[in-house]
Amino acid sequence: MDGMQTGKAELILAAALELFEEKGFDGTAVPELARRAGVGTGTIYRYFVTKEALLNALYQRWKSAYNAMVLGEMPAGLSIRGRFGLYWQRMAGFALAEPRAMRFMELHQHAAYLDEKSRKLAERYLAVASAFIAEGVQAGVLKPLAPDFAAALLWGTLIGMIKVCGELTPALIAEAENCLWDAVRARDAAGASAA
């Protein structure tokens, strides 16, 4: 695509993020989307064959960015607790940087109109969470939680904080991390936490 075409696609994607997050997929009409993007209705179909294709392109963009930030390589030698904290800090960092994208992904992550590529991006997060939980359980550091539950606990907490708490401050993020760690860490027979 040349610069002008790329610019129009970006305008459409930006408008779609706003409207799909504000009104949902079904509540957003293509002519309204075109007006918000400042393009003709036909232009949208030049770049995205259907409204579903547009939503999938948008979801893939943001889920890929989320996965790249959150699931990136961990520093060597980091403990289970250290990795847990870093995963949480990365999640919160993404939410701080891209709150609209977080809300958009939350609204659409289980939608029937997500295609296979979009679903695979969502599954990658769960696969990393599953491996992390299995390693922590094997080491005796984490409770034997279902990986999907553990992932939902972190994701749900972060989304809830975005919706209810307003501004995510460093103190609030740290407090949530400590609460979440208390929820997932194993405890020895005396009730003390495992390292």
N, C-alpha and C positions, 0 to 999 in steps of 0.2 A: 504494500500500500504506500502511496505517496504521503507526504506530510499532511495535506488537506484531508485525505481520506482517513488517515490515522487520527487526526484531530476530531473528525466527526464521530468516529467510533468511540473515542474517549469521552466526548460530550454525551453520547448515548449511554455509555456505561455509568458515567457519573450521575446522570439523571435517573437511571434505573436504580442505582444504589439508594438514592434519596427516596424515590417513590416506593420501591419495594419494601424498604425499611419502614416508611411512614404508613403506607396503606396496604401492604401485602401484595402478593402477586395477583390475586384475583381482583383486588380493589383498584388496580392500576390499569387504565385503558391506554392502548397504544397511542391514540391522538394526544392524550394528556402527557405521555412520555415524550412525544415528539415536541410538544410545546415547551416542556421543561428543558429539553436538550437544545432547543433553538434550531431544529431541523424539520424537514417535511416528514410526514408519516411514512411515505414511500422510502425515504432514506433509511429508516430503521430496518426495513426488510431487505435493503441492499446489503446490509452488514450482518443481519441476523435473520435467518429464514423464518423463524417463528418467535413469539414472545418467550416460549420455553427455551429456545436456543440462546436467547439473550440472557435469561436468568441463569442458565448453566454456565455461560461464559463468565458472568459476574461471580457466581459461586466458586467456580474453579480458580479465578484470579485471586479471590480473597482467601479461600481455603489453602491454596498453594502458598500464599504469603504467610498465613498463620502457621502452617506446618514447617515452613523453612525457618521461621523464627523460633518456634517452640521446640521443635524436634531436632534442632541442629546438634552438631557434635558436642559432647560433654567433655570438659577438661579431664585429663587422665588422673586416676587416683581419687576421684571425688567419691565420698561415701554415699550410701543410699540416702541418708538424710540430706546431704549436700545436693544431690541430684534432684531430690524431691523439691527442695527449696528453689533450685535454679529453674526447674520446669514451671513452678508456680510464678516466679518472678518474670519469666519470659511470657507466660500467659497474661499476667497483669500488665506487663509492658506493652503487649500488643493491644490489649483493651484500652489502655491509656492513649496510645497512638492512633487507634482506629476504632473508636466506640461505635460508629455507625455500621462499620463492617461486622463487628461482633454481633450487634443486634440483628443485622441482616442474616448472618449465618445461623443464628439461633432460630429465627423465624422460619428458615427454609431448609434446615439440615435433614429433615425427615420427609420432605415433600415428595409426593408421587411423581412429580415432573422432573426430578433430578435424574440425569442420565447415568450410565455406567461409570464414566470417567469421574463425574462428581461424587458418586458413592464411593469409589475407590479412594479418593482423597480423604473422605471422612473415615474410611476403614484404616487408613495408615496411622492415624492418631491412636485408634484403639489397639492396633498391633503393637505400637511402641509402649503404650500403657500396659498391655498384657505382659510383655517381656519384662518390663520394669517391676511390675507387681510380682511375677514369678520369681525373679531374682531376689527381691526383698523378702518374700516368704521363705525361700530356700535358705537365705542367710539368717532367718529368725528375727528380722528387723521389722517386717510388716505383717499385719494380720492377714490371714488367708481370705482375702476379699475377692469377689468376682471382679475381673478386670474392667468389665463394662460399668459396674457399679462404682468402682474407684474413679474411673474417668468421668462418670456422670457427677460424682461428688465434687470434683474440682471445677468442671465446666459449669455445673449448676450454681455453685457458690459464686463464681465470678459473674455469671449473668445476673444472678440475684443482686449482687452488690451494685452492678451497673444500674439496674432498674430501681433499686430502693435507696441506696446510700448517696446517690448523686456523685459527687466528686470522689474519686479513688485517691486517697492520700497515701504516702509511703507508710505512715503509721497504721492505717486501716489495712493495707495490703499485708504488712508484717503480722498484724493481729490475726488476720484470716489464715495466713500460712501456719501460724502456731496452732490455731484451732484445728485446721485440717490435718496437720501432722499428728496431733493428739488423737484424732479420729482413726487414723490408719496404722499407727505404729503398734507393734506387738508389745506386750508387757510380760515381764518375767513372773515367776511364781510369787514373788514378794510384792508385785504390783508396780515395780519400777519399770521405766521404759527401757526397751532394748536400744542399744547404741545405734 
